[in-house]
Amino acid sequence: MTVNLLDYDLGGLAVFCEHLGEKHFRAVQLFRWIHQKGARQFDEMTDLAKALREKLKTSACITPLRVVSQHVSVDGTIKWLFDVGDGNAVETVFIPEDDRGTLCISTQAGCAMGCRFCATGHQGFSRNLTTGEMIGQLWFAEHFLRPYLKRDDRVISNVVMMGMGEPLQNYSALVPALRMMLDDHGYGLSRRRVTVSTSGLVKKIDLLAQECPVALAVSLHAPNNALRDYLVPLNIKHPLEQLLPACVNYLRYAPRDFITFEYCMLDGVNDSIEHARELVGLIHEYGSGKIWCKFNLIGFNPFPESGLRRSKPAQMFEFAKLLMDAGITTTVRKTRGDDIDAACGQLAGDVKDRTRVVERMARQRMVTFRPKCQFDSKTEKV
Ligand code: SF4
């Protein structure tokens, strides 16, 4: 049986080479050929001895993901749909900007977290992606984009693990993929430019701090437990009084001196001035008076099953102003690629739902919520 070398970080490749009777430096050469030069065939690897290339041909392969479709937005954003087998397909998005190129990578086929405002969550969950399937998205994008954009140098400078799936629920495959991104023999990205986004798996946040601290973004979306229970159901298991101390602790190891909180602005649900005041109180309470986070306000990208609406621009402005007046750096994220459904929260590949998330979410939509939740009457009918 052949192994796919995209699954191995440099440590794994060294062990593989050892099994073939080869020295460690051969693993470095192989790793550089695959990730820096985008080689797919062992015969391209001209500085490897012919005997080793023949050995590799019988024991290994470099099998990238199959591209099902590519869509290019008027703003230059590119979205790919990749086939990952068994009827599942995942999406990856490249977002070009003047000073950077960001790739948004999927980590699971679907997602079991069931966040109310997320198109992926409404599709259900099929399976975790492998390390090779995660790094395969970066491998493909980098080596496709260089000739496509007529560039000789590196195109992707930033990676965000914010595509389909909850990255920390796929922790054991995620960490080797992150190491490959950071490795100077691989993609050589700075820790500050690789971001893991989580809905709040507290124990895994602690583990990531110890094992592979990169920039951290947390999907917050609500200033209190009652509302967050509704929007991000994981909150029922890991409420704010667990999540926020884990975020503060992460800062001791993080490459940046702040955590980014993602906040999807939902009309009449979480976007009032009272919600903004409550958020400021929360941030001060856990930061002992210090500002330790940034807010990224995201305009909701509506999809029919959600029953939710995007906040009005004036409301978003007022909300952002209140946070900024309290000294909290706040940005309103520009929507990119919404003409090709590549904007935040819109990613939805093809997922064979094996966990009945879709059914569960449909049942939740029927529930009448506790008055304690600060929803208006329009939202309660969702
Ligand atoms: S927001 Fe993230 S964690 Fe929540 S359902 Fe969507 S993909 Fe999953």
Residues whose N, C-alpha, C, O or C-beta is under 5 A from the ligand:
A	BS01	SF4	C111 M113 G114 C115 C118 T120 G121 G163 M164 G165 E166 S199
